Amino acid sequence: YLSFFFFFLSFFFFLFSSFLFFSFFLFFFFFLSFFLLSFFSFFFFFFFFLFFFLFFFFFFSFFFSLLFFFFLFLFFF
């Protein structure tokens, strides 16, 4: 039962992290499109910040999901 609980916890954490990832991506995309019209010179800065933030968020979510699956594997065997 505890192994199934850890499995569902990791799965829901992965779903929640992907949902947060897509929500932040949409929010920053609209923010970028809004500021693109007035501040065209800061376009590369915003794009770099967006890529940096999304990469780190996706990397940490993937790392925590792998950590949960590793603990699940240790609990099974």
N, CA, C and O atoms as a CHARMM CRD file, in Angstrom:
* protein
*
  308
    1    1 TYR  N      0.82900  -1.20400   0.00000 PROA 1      0.00000
    2    1 TYR  CA     0.00000   0.00000   0.00000 PROA 1      0.00000
    3    1 TYR  C      0.86900   1.26200   0.00000 PROA 1      0.00000
    4    1 TYR  O      0.57900   2.23900  -0.69100 PROA 1      0.00000
    5    2 LEU  N      1.91400   1.21200   0.77500 PROA 2      0.00000
    6    2 LEU  CA     2.79500   2.37900   0.84100 PROA 2      0.00000
    7    2 LEU  C      3.53300   2.60300  -0.47100 PROA 2      0.00000
    8    2 LEU  O      3.78700   3.74600  -0.85200 PROA 2      0.00000
    9    3 SER  N      3.87500   1.53900  -1.15500 PROA 3      0.00000
   10    3 SER  CA     4.53300   1.67300  -2.46100 PROA 3      0.00000
   11    3 SER  C      3.59400   2.29600  -3.48400 PROA 3      0.00000
   12    3 SER  O      4.00500   3.13100  -4.28900 PROA 3      0.00000
   13    4 PHE  N      2.33000   1.88400  -3.44700 PROA 4      0.00000
   14    4 PHE  CA     1.34500   2.50000  -4.33800 PROA 4      0.00000
   15    4 PHE  C      1.10900   3.96000  -3.99600 PROA 4      0.00000
   16    4 PHE  O      0.88400   4.79400  -4.87300 PROA 4      0.00000
   17    5 PHE  N      1.16400   4.25100  -2.71300 PROA 5      0.00000
   18    5 PHE  CA     1.02100   5.64000  -2.28200 PROA 5      0.00000
   19    5 PHE  C      2.17800   6.50100  -2.78700 PROA 5      0.00000
   20    5 PHE  O      1.97100   7.62600  -3.24100 PROA 5      0.00000
   21    6 PHE  N      3.38400   5.96900  -2.70400 PROA 6      0.00000
   22    6 PHE  CA     4.53700   6.71000  -3.21700 PROA 6      0.00000
   23    6 PHE  C      4.49400   6.84400  -4.73000 PROA 6      0.00000
   24    6 PHE  O      4.91000   7.85800  -5.29100 PROA 6      0.00000
   25    7 PHE  N      3.98900   5.81700  -5.37400 PROA 7      0.00000
   26    7 PHE  CA     3.87600   5.87100  -6.82900 PROA 7      0.00000
   27    7 PHE  C      2.87500   6.93600  -7.27200 PROA 7      0.00000
   28    7 PHE  O      3.14600   7.70400  -8.19500 PROA 7      0.00000
   29    8 PHE  N      1.71900   6.97900  -6.61100 PROA 8      0.00000
   30    8 PHE  CA     0.72000   7.98800  -6.95100 PROA 8      0.00000
   31    8 PHE  C      1.16400   9.39200  -6.56100 PROA 8      0.00000
   32    8 PHE  O      0.82800  10.37400  -7.22300 PROA 8      0.00000
   33    9 LEU  N      1.91900   9.46300  -5.48200 PROA 9      0.00000
   34    9 LEU  CA     2.45000  10.76600  -5.06900 PROA 9      0.00000
   35    9 LEU  C      3.43500  11.31300  -6.08800 PROA 9      0.00000
   36    9 LEU  O      3.39100  12.49500  -6.42500 PROA 9      0.00000
   37   10 SER  N      4.31600  10.46600  -6.57400 PROA 10     0.00000
   38   10 SER  CA     5.26500  10.89900  -7.60000 PROA 10     0.00000
   39   10 SER  C      4.55200  11.24700  -8.90500 PROA 10     0.00000
   40   10 SER  O      4.90400  12.20900  -9.58800 PROA 10     0.00000
   41   11 PHE  N      3.55100  10.44900  -9.23000 PROA 11     0.00000
   42   11 PHE  CA     2.80900  10.70500 -10.47000 PROA 11     0.00000
   43   11 PHE  C      2.04500  12.02700 -10.40200 PROA 11     0.00000
   44   11 PHE  O      2.04600  12.80100 -11.35900 PROA 11     0.00000
   45   12 PHE  N      1.39700  12.28000  -9.27100 PROA 12     0.00000
   46   12 PHE  CA     0.65700  13.53700  -9.12100 PROA 12     0.00000
   47   12 PHE  C      1.59100  14.73700  -9.00400 PROA 12     0.00000
   48   12 PHE  O      1.26400  15.83900  -9.44300 PROA 12     0.00000
   49   13 PHE  N      2.73500  14.51000  -8.41600 PROA 13     0.00000
   50   13 PHE  CA     3.71300  15.59800  -8.37500 PROA 13     0.00000
   51   13 PHE  C      4.23300  15.92800  -9.76900 PROA 13     0.00000
   52   13 PHE  O      4.45400  17.09300 -10.10200 PROA 13     0.00000
   53   14 PHE  N      4.42500  14.89200 -10.57600 PROA 14     0.00000
   54   14 PHE  CA     4.85200  15.12100 -11.95100 PROA 14     0.00000
   55   14 PHE  C      3.77500  15.83600 -12.76600 PROA 14     0.00000
   56   14 PHE  O      4.08800  16.71300 -13.57200 PROA 14     0.00000
   57   15 LEU  N      2.52200  15.47000 -12.56400 PROA 15     0.00000
   58   15 LEU  CA     1.41800  16.14500 -13.25400 PROA 15     0.00000
   59   15 LEU  C      1.29100  17.59600 -12.80000 PROA 15     0.00000
   60   15 LEU  O      1.06100  18.49400 -13.61100 PROA 15     0.00000
   61   16 PHE  N      1.44200  17.81100 -11.50300 PROA 16     0.00000
   62   16 PHE  CA     1.34900  19.16300 -10.97000 PROA 16     0.00000
   63   16 PHE  C      2.50300  20.04100 -11.45300 PROA 16     0.00000
   64   16 PHE  O      2.30400  21.22000 -11.74600 PROA 16     0.00000
   65   17 SER  N      3.69400  19.47900 -11.53500 PROA 17     0.00000
   66   17 SER  CA     4.84400  20.23300 -12.02900 PROA 17     0.00000
   67   17 SER  C      4.69900  20.55800 -13.51900 PROA 17     0.00000
   68   17 SER  O      5.07200  21.64600 -13.95800 PROA 17     0.00000
   69   18 SER  N      4.16000  19.61700 -14.29000 PROA 18     0.00000
   70   18 SER  CA     3.92400  19.89700 -15.71000 PROA 18     0.00000
   71   18 SER  C      2.84200  20.95900 -15.88700 PROA 18     0.00000
   72   18 SER  O      2.94000  21.81000 -16.77100 PROA 18     0.00000
   73   19 PHE  N      1.80700  20.90700 -15.03900 PROA 19     0.00000
   74   19 PHE  CA     0.77100  21.92400 -15.10600 PROA 19     0.00000
   75   19 PHE  C      1.30800  23.30700 -14.74000 PROA 19     0.00000
   76   19 PHE  O      0.96800  24.29800 -15.38700 PROA 19     0.00000
   77   20 LEU  N      2.13600  23.37400 -13.71800 PROA 20     0.00000
   78   20 LEU  CA     2.77200  24.63800 -13.34600 PROA 20     0.00000
   79   20 LEU  C      3.72200  25.12800 -14.43000 PROA 20     0.00000
   80   20 LEU  O      3.82800  26.32700 -14.68900 PROA 20     0.00000
   81   21 PHE  N      4.40200  24.18800 -15.05200 PROA 21     0.00000
   82   21 PHE  CA     5.31600  24.53200 -16.13800 PROA 21     0.00000
   83   21 PHE  C      4.56800  25.16700 -17.30500 PROA 21     0.00000
   84   21 PHE  O      5.00500  26.18600 -17.84000 PROA 21     0.00000
   85   22 PHE  N      3.44400  24.57200 -17.70300 PROA 22     0.00000
   86   22 PHE  CA     2.67600  25.11500 -18.81800 PROA 22     0.00000
   87   22 PHE  C      1.97300  26.42200 -18.45000 PROA 22     0.00000
   88   22 PHE  O      1.82700  27.30600 -19.29400 PROA 22     0.00000
   89   23 SER  N      1.54200  26.54600 -17.21200 PROA 23     0.00000
   90   23 SER  CA     0.89300  27.79000 -16.79200 PROA 23     0.00000
   91   23 SER  C      1.88900  28.94900 -16.75200 PROA 23     0.00000
   92   23 SER  O      1.57600  30.05500 -17.19300 PROA 23     0.00000
   93   24 PHE  N      3.08600  28.69600 -16.22500 PROA 24     0.00000
   94   24 PHE  CA     4.11700  29.72900 -16.23700 PROA 24     0.00000
   95   24 PHE  C      4.58300  30.05300 -17.64300 PROA 24     0.00000
   96   24 PHE  O      4.93100  31.19400 -17.94800 PROA 24     0.00000
   97   25 PHE  N      4.58800  29.03800 -18.49800 PROA 25     0.00000
   98   25 PHE  CA     4.95700  29.27700 -19.88600 PROA 25     0.00000
   99   25 PHE  C      3.94000  30.17200 -20.58800 PROA 25     0.00000
  100   25 PHE  O      4.31900  31.08100 -21.32500 PROA 25     0.00000
  101   26 LEU  N      2.65500  29.92100 -20.36300 PROA 26     0.00000
  102   26 LEU  CA     1.61700  30.74900 -20.97100 PROA 26     0.00000
  103   26 LEU  C      1.63000  32.16300 -20.40200 PROA 26     0.00000
  104   26 LEU  O      1.44400  33.13900 -21.12900 PROA 26     0.00000
  105   27 PHE  N      1.85000  32.26100 -19.09600 PROA 27     0.00000
  106   27 PHE  CA     1.88600  33.58200 -18.46100 PROA 27     0.00000
  107   27 PHE  C      3.04900  34.41900 -18.98300 PROA 27     0.00000
  108   27 PHE  O      2.87700  35.60100 -19.28300 PROA 27     0.00000
  109   28 PHE  N      4.21500  33.82100 -19.08900 PROA 28     0.00000
  110   28 PHE  CA     5.37200  34.55900 -19.58700 PROA 28     0.00000
  111   28 PHE  C      5.30400  34.80400 -21.08400 PROA 28     0.00000
  112   28 PHE  O      5.89400  35.75800 -21.59100 PROA 28     0.00000
  113   29 PHE  N      4.57700  33.93300 -21.79500 PROA 29     0.00000
  114   29 PHE  CA     4.39800  34.18700 -23.21700 PROA 29     0.00000
  115   29 PHE  C      3.50200  35.39700 -23.46300 PROA 29     0.00000
  116   29 PHE  O      3.77800  36.21300 -24.34200 PROA 29     0.00000
  117   30 PHE  N      2.42300  35.51100 -22.68000 PROA 30     0.00000
  118   30 PHE  CA     1.56500  36.68800 -22.79800 PROA 30     0.00000
  119   30 PHE  C      2.25800  37.95600 -22.30700 PROA 30     0.00000
  120   30 PHE  O      2.08200  39.03500 -22.87100 PROA 30     0.00000
  121   31 PHE  N      3.03600  37.80600 -21.26500 PROA 31     0.00000
  122   31 PHE  CA     3.81100  38.93000 -20.75900 PROA 31     0.00000
  123   31 PHE  C      4.82200  39.41000 -21.78900 PROA 31     0.00000
  124   31 PHE  O      5.02100  40.61100 -21.97100 PROA 31     0.00000
  125   32 LEU  N      5.45200  38.46400 -22.45400 PROA 32     0.00000
  126   32 LEU  CA     6.42900  38.79600 -23.48700 PROA 32     0.00000
  127   32 LEU  C      5.76200  39.42600 -24.70000 PROA 32     0.00000
  128   32 LEU  O      6.27500  40.39700 -25.25700 PROA 32     0.00000
  129   33 SER  N      4.63200  38.88500 -25.10900 PROA 33     0.00000
  130   33 SER  CA     3.92500  39.44100 -26.26300 PROA 33     0.00000
  131   33 SER  C      3.37700  40.84400 -25.96700 PROA 33     0.00000
  132   33 SER  O      3.28200  41.68200 -26.86400 PROA 33     0.00000
  133   34 PHE  N      3.01800  41.08900 -24.69800 PROA 34     0.00000
  134   34 PHE  CA     2.53600  42.42200 -24.34000 PROA 34     0.00000
  135   34 PHE  C      3.67200  43.45000 -24.33100 PROA 34     0.00000
  136   34 PHE  O      3.49600  44.58000 -24.78800 PROA 34     0.00000
  137   35 PHE  N      4.82600  43.05500 -23.81200 PROA 35     0.00000
  138   35 PHE  CA     5.95600  43.96800 -23.73800 PROA 35     0.00000
  139   35 PHE  C      6.77900  44.02100 -25.02100 PROA 35     0.00000
  140   35 PHE  O      7.70700  44.82000 -25.13900 PROA 35     0.00000
  141   36 LEU  N      6.43700  43.17300 -25.97200 PROA 36     0.00000
  142   36 LEU  CA     7.15300  43.19600 -27.24200 PROA 36     0.00000
  143   36 LEU  C      6.78500  44.42200 -28.06500 PROA 36     0.00000
  144   36 LEU  O      7.60600  44.92800 -28.83000 PROA 36     0.00000
  145   37 LEU  N      5.57100  44.89600 -27.91400 PROA 37     0.00000
  146   37 LEU  CA     5.10100  46.02100 -28.72100 PROA 37     0.00000
  147   37 LEU  C      5.74200  47.33200 -28.30000 PROA 37     0.00000
  148   37 LEU  O      6.00700  48.19100 -29.14000 PROA 37     0.00000
  149   38 SER  N      5.99300  47.49300 -27.01000 PROA 38     0.00000
  150   38 SER  CA     6.53700  48.76000 -26.52200 PROA 38     0.00000
  151   38 SER  C      8.04700  48.71500 -26.30100 PROA 38     0.00000
  152   38 SER  O      8.75400  49.67800 -26.59900 PROA 38     0.00000
  153   39 PHE  N      8.53500  47.58800 -25.77700 PROA 39     0.00000
  154   39 PHE  CA     9.96000  47.46400 -25.48700 PROA 39     0.00000
  155   39 PHE  C     10.56700  46.39100 -26.38400 PROA 39     0.00000
  156   39 PHE  O     10.77600  45.25600 -25.95500 PROA 39     0.00000
  157   40 PHE  N     10.84100  46.74900 -27.59900 PROA 40     0.00000
  158   40 PHE  CA    11.39900  45.77700 -28.53400 PROA 40     0.00000
  159   40 PHE  C     12.87700  45.52200 -28.26900 PROA 40     0.00000
  160   40 PHE  O     13.40600  44.47800 -28.65100 PROA 40     0.00000
  161   41 SER  N     13.54200  46.46000 -27.62300 PROA 41     0.00000
  162   41 SER  CA    14.97200  46.28800 -27.36000 PROA 41     0.00000
  163   41 SER  C     15.23200  45.26300 -26.25200 PROA 41     0.00000
  164   41 SER  O     16.31100  44.67400 -26.18700 PROA 41     0.00000
  165   42 PHE  N     14.23500  45.05200 -25.37900 PROA 42     0.00000
  166   42 PHE  CA    14.38500  44.07500 -24.29400 PROA 42     0.00000
  167   42 PHE  C     13.82900  42.70800 -24.65100 PROA 42     0.00000
  168   42 PHE  O     13.58900  41.87600 -23.77700 PROA 42     0.00000
  169   43 PHE  N     13.62600  42.48400 -25.93900 PROA 43     0.00000
  170   43 PHE  CA    13.03500  41.21600 -26.37300 PROA 43     0.00000
  171   43 PHE  C     13.96700  40.04100 -26.09900 PROA 43     0.00000
  172   43 PHE  O     13.53000  38.99200 -25.62700 PROA 43     0.00000
  173   44 PHE  N     15.23800  40.21600 -26.39300 PROA 44     0.00000
  174   44 PHE  CA    16.19600  39.13000 -26.18500 PROA 44     0.00000
  175   44 PHE  C     16.42200  38.85100 -24.70400 PROA 44     0.00000
  176   44 PHE  O     16.64700  37.70800 -24.30400 PROA 44     0.00000
  177   45 PHE  N     16.36000  39.89800 -23.90100 PROA 45     0.00000
  178   45 PHE  CA    16.50400  39.70400 -22.46000 PROA 45     0.00000
  179   45 PHE  C     15.33300  38.91600 -21.88300 PROA 45     0.00000
  180   45 PHE  O     15.52700  38.00800 -21.07400 PROA 45     0.00000
  181   46 PHE  N     14.11500  39.26800 -22.30200 PROA 46     0.00000
  182   46 PHE  CA    12.93900  38.54300 -21.81900 PROA 46     0.00000
  183   46 PHE  C     12.92200  37.10300 -22.31900 PROA 46     0.00000
  184   46 PHE  O     12.52800  36.18400 -21.60100 PROA 46     0.00000
  185   47 PHE  N     13.35800  36.92800 -23.56400 PROA 47     0.00000
  186   47 PHE  CA    13.38300  35.58100 -24.10800 PROA 47     0.00000
  187   47 PHE  C     14.42100  34.71000 -23.39900 PROA 47     0.00000
  188   47 PHE  O     14.18700  33.52700 -23.15100 PROA 47     0.00000
  189   48 PHE  N     15.55500  35.30100 -23.08100 PROA 48     0.00000
  190   48 PHE  CA    16.58800  34.57200 -22.34900 PROA 48     0.00000
  191   48 PHE  C     16.13900  34.23500 -20.93400 PROA 48     0.00000
  192   48 PHE  O     16.39400  33.13500 -20.44400 PROA 48     0.00000
  193   49 PHE  N     15.46800  35.18300 -20.27500 PROA 49     0.00000
  194   49 PHE  CA    14.95500  34.92900 -18.93500 PROA 49     0.00000
  195   49 PHE  C     13.87500  33.85600 -18.94700 PROA 49     0.00000
  196   49 PHE  O     13.81600  33.01800 -18.04700 PROA 49     0.00000
  197   50 LEU  N     13.03000  33.88100 -19.95400 PROA 50     0.00000
  198   50 LEU  CA    11.99000  32.86900 -20.10000 PROA 50     0.00000
  199   50 LEU  C     12.57600  31.48300 -20.29400 PROA 50     0.00000
  200   50 LEU  O     12.15500  30.52900 -19.63900 PROA 50     0.00000
  201   51 PHE  N     13.54300  31.36700 -21.19000 PROA 51     0.00000
  202   51 PHE  CA    14.17600  30.08000 -21.44200 PROA 51     0.00000
  203   51 PHE  C     14.91400  29.56500 -20.20200 PROA 51     0.00000
  204   51 PHE  O     14.85200  28.37800 -19.88300 PROA 51     0.00000
  205   52 PHE  N     15.60800  30.46500 -19.51200 PROA 52     0.00000
  206   52 PHE  CA    16.34200  30.10400 -18.30400 PROA 52     0.00000
  207   52 PHE  C     15.41300  29.59000 -17.20600 PROA 52     0.00000
  208   52 PHE  O     15.66900  28.55500 -16.59000 PROA 52     0.00000
  209   53 PHE  N     14.33500  30.32800 -16.97400 PROA 53     0.00000
  210   53 PHE  CA    13.38900  29.96600 -15.92000 PROA 53     0.00000
  211   53 PHE  C     12.68000  28.65800 -16.23400 PROA 53     0.00000
  212   53 PHE  O     12.53400  27.81500 -15.34900 PROA 53     0.00000
  213   54 LEU  N     12.23800  28.46800 -17.46800 PROA 54     0.00000
  214   54 LEU  CA    11.54400  27.24300 -17.84300 PROA 54     0.00000
  215   54 LEU  C     12.46400  26.03000 -17.81500 PROA 54     0.00000
  216   54 LEU  O     12.05400  24.93600 -17.43000 PROA 54     0.00000
  217   55 PHE  N     13.69800  26.23300 -18.22200 PROA 55     0.00000
  218   55 PHE  CA    14.64800  25.12000 -18.17200 PROA 55     0.00000
  219   55 PHE  C     14.90600  24.68200 -16.73700 PROA 55     0.00000
  220   55 PHE  O     14.93300  23.48600 -16.45000 PROA 55     0.00000
  221   56 PHE  N     15.09900  25.64800 -15.82900 PROA 56     0.00000
  222   56 PHE  CA    15.35500  25.28300 -14.44600 PROA 56     0.00000
  223   56 PHE  C     14.13700  24.67200 -13.77800 PROA 56     0.00000
  224   56 PHE  O     14.27200  23.75500 -12.96700 PROA 56     0.00000
  225   57 PHE  N     12.95000  25.16500 -14.10500 PROA 57     0.00000
  226   57 PHE  CA    11.74100  24.59800 -13.51000 PROA 57     0.00000
  227   57 PHE  C     11.49300  23.18400 -14.00000 PROA 57     0.00000
  228   57 PHE  O     11.13600  22.30300 -13.21800 PROA 57     0.00000
  229   58 PHE  N     11.68200  22.96900 -15.29300 PROA 58     0.00000
  230   58 PHE  CA    11.49100  21.62600 -15.84000 PROA 58     0.00000
  231   58 PHE  C     12.55700  20.65900 -15.33200 PROA 58     0.00000
  232   58 PHE  O     12.27400  19.48700 -15.08200 PROA 58     0.00000
  233   59 PHE  N     13.76700  21.15100 -15.18400 PROA 59     0.00000
  234   59 PHE  CA    14.84000  20.30300 -14.66400 PROA 59     0.00000
  235   59 PHE  C     14.57500  19.89900 -13.22100 PROA 59     0.00000
  236   59 PHE  O     14.78900  18.74000 -12.86500 PROA 59     0.00000
  237   60 PHE  N     14.11300  20.82700 -12.37500 PROA 60     0.00000
  238   60 PHE  CA    13.84300  20.49000 -10.98100 PROA 60     0.00000
  239   60 PHE  C     12.63700  19.56900 -10.83600 PROA 60     0.00000
  240   60 PHE  O     12.62700  18.69700  -9.96700 PROA 60     0.00000
  241   61 SER  N     11.63600  19.75100 -11.66500 PROA 61     0.00000
  242   61 SER  CA    10.47700  18.85100 -11.62900 PROA 61     0.00000
  243   61 SER  C     10.86600  17.43600 -12.06300 PROA 61     0.00000
  244   61 SER  O     10.45100  16.44900 -11.45600 PROA 61     0.00000
  245   62 PHE  N     11.67300  17.35800 -13.12900 PROA 62     0.00000
  246   62 PHE  CA    12.14500  16.05500 -13.57800 PROA 62     0.00000
  247   62 PHE  C     13.05200  15.39600 -12.54200 PROA 62     0.00000
  248   62 PHE  O     13.00500  14.18000 -12.35400 PROA 62     0.00000
  249   63 PHE  N     13.86900  16.19100 -11.87600 PROA 63     0.00000
  250   63 PHE  CA    14.76000  15.66000 -10.84800 PROA 63     0.00000
  251   63 PHE  C     13.97200  15.12400  -9.65300 PROA 63     0.00000
  252   63 PHE  O     14.30300  14.06600  -9.11800 PROA 63     0.00000
  253   64 PHE  N     12.92500  15.85000  -9.23100 PROA 64     0.00000
  254   64 PHE  CA    12.13200  15.38300  -8.10100 PROA 64     0.00000
  255   64 PHE  C     11.30700  14.15200  -8.45500 PROA 64     0.00000
  256   64 PHE  O     11.10300  13.27700  -7.61200 PROA 64     0.00000
  257   65 SER  N     10.83700  14.08000  -9.68400 PROA 65     0.00000
  258   65 SER  CA    10.11700  12.87400 -10.10500 PROA 65     0.00000
  259   65 SER  C     11.04600  11.66300 -10.16000 PROA 65     0.00000
  260   65 SER  O     10.66200  10.56200  -9.76700 PROA 65     0.00000
  261   66 LEU  N     12.28000  11.87300 -10.65200 PROA 66     0.00000
  262   66 LEU  CA    13.25300  10.78600 -10.64200 PROA 66     0.00000
  263   66 LEU  C     13.63400  10.38000  -9.22500 PROA 66     0.00000
  264   66 LEU  O     13.87400   9.20200  -8.95700 PROA 66     0.00000
  265   67 LEU  N     13.68900  11.33300  -8.33500 PROA 67     0.00000
  266   67 LEU  CA    13.98300  11.02100  -6.93900 PROA 67     0.00000
  267   67 LEU  C     12.87100  10.19600  -6.30700 PROA 67     0.00000
  268   67 LEU  O     13.13200   9.25900  -5.55300 PROA 67     0.00000
  269   68 PHE  N     11.61700  10.55500  -6.62400 PROA 68     0.00000
  270   68 PHE  CA    10.48700   9.77200  -6.11500 PROA 68     0.00000
  271   68 PHE  C     10.48600   8.35900  -6.67400 PROA 68     0.00000
  272   68 PHE  O     10.21000   7.39600  -5.95900 PROA 68     0.00000
  273   69 PHE  N     10.79900   8.24400  -7.96100 PROA 69     0.00000
  274   69 PHE  CA    10.84300   6.90400  -8.54500 PROA 69     0.00000
  275   69 PHE  C     12.01500   6.07400  -8.01600 PROA 69     0.00000
  276   69 PHE  O     11.92400   4.85000  -7.91600 PROA 69     0.00000
  277   70 PHE  N     13.09900   6.74400  -7.68500 PROA 70     0.00000
  278   70 PHE  CA    14.23600   6.03900  -7.08900 PROA 70     0.00000
  279   70 PHE  C     13.89800   5.52300  -5.68800 PROA 70     0.00000
  280   70 PHE  O     14.27100   4.40700  -5.32700 PROA 70     0.00000
  281   71 PHE  N     13.18600   6.34500  -4.89600 PROA 71     0.00000
  282   71 PHE  CA    12.75400   5.88400  -3.57400 PROA 71     0.00000
  283   71 PHE  C     11.70400   4.78700  -3.67800 PROA 71     0.00000
  284   71 PHE  O     11.63900   3.89300  -2.83500 PROA 71     0.00000
  285   72 LEU  N     10.89600   4.86400  -4.70400 PROA 72     0.00000
  286   72 LEU  CA     9.92800   3.79900  -4.94700 PROA 72     0.00000
  287   72 LEU  C     10.61900   2.49400  -5.30800 PROA 72     0.00000
  288   72 LEU  O     10.23300   1.42200  -4.84200 PROA 72     0.00000
  289   73 PHE  N     11.63500   2.59600  -6.13600 PROA 73     0.00000
  290   73 PHE  CA    12.41800   1.40700  -6.51000 PROA 73     0.00000
  291   73 PHE  C     13.13400   0.80800  -5.29400 PROA 73     0.00000
  292   73 PHE  O     13.21100  -0.41200  -5.15500 PROA 73     0.00000
  293   74 LEU  N     13.65600   1.67000  -4.41600 PROA 74     0.00000
  294   74 LEU  CA    14.30600   1.17600  -3.19900 PROA 74     0.00000
  295   74 LEU  C     13.30400   0.53800  -2.25000 PROA 74     0.00000
  296   74 LEU  O     13.62400  -0.41600  -1.54200 PROA 74     0.00000
  297   75 PHE  N     12.09800   1.06800  -2.24300 PROA 75     0.00000
  298   75 PHE  CA    11.09000   0.49000  -1.36400 PROA 75     0.00000
  299   75 PHE  C     10.59900  -0.85700  -1.89400 PROA 75     0.00000
  300   75 PHE  O     10.26200  -1.75100  -1.11700 PROA 75     0.00000
  301   76 PHE  N     10.56100  -0.99200  -3.19200 PROA 76     0.00000
  302   76 PHE  CA    10.12400  -2.26900  -3.76500 PROA 76     0.00000
  303   76 PHE  C     11.14400  -3.37900  -3.51300 PROA 76     0.00000
  304   76 PHE  O     10.77900  -4.49200  -3.13300 PROA 76     0.00000
  305   77 PHE  N     12.40000  -3.07400  -3.72300 PROA 77     0.00000
  306   77 PHE  CA    13.41900  -4.11800  -3.58900 PROA 77     0.00000
  307   77 PHE  C     14.18600  -3.95000  -2.27800 PROA 77     0.00000
  308   77 PHE  O     15.08700  -4.73600  -1.98500 PROA 77     0.00000
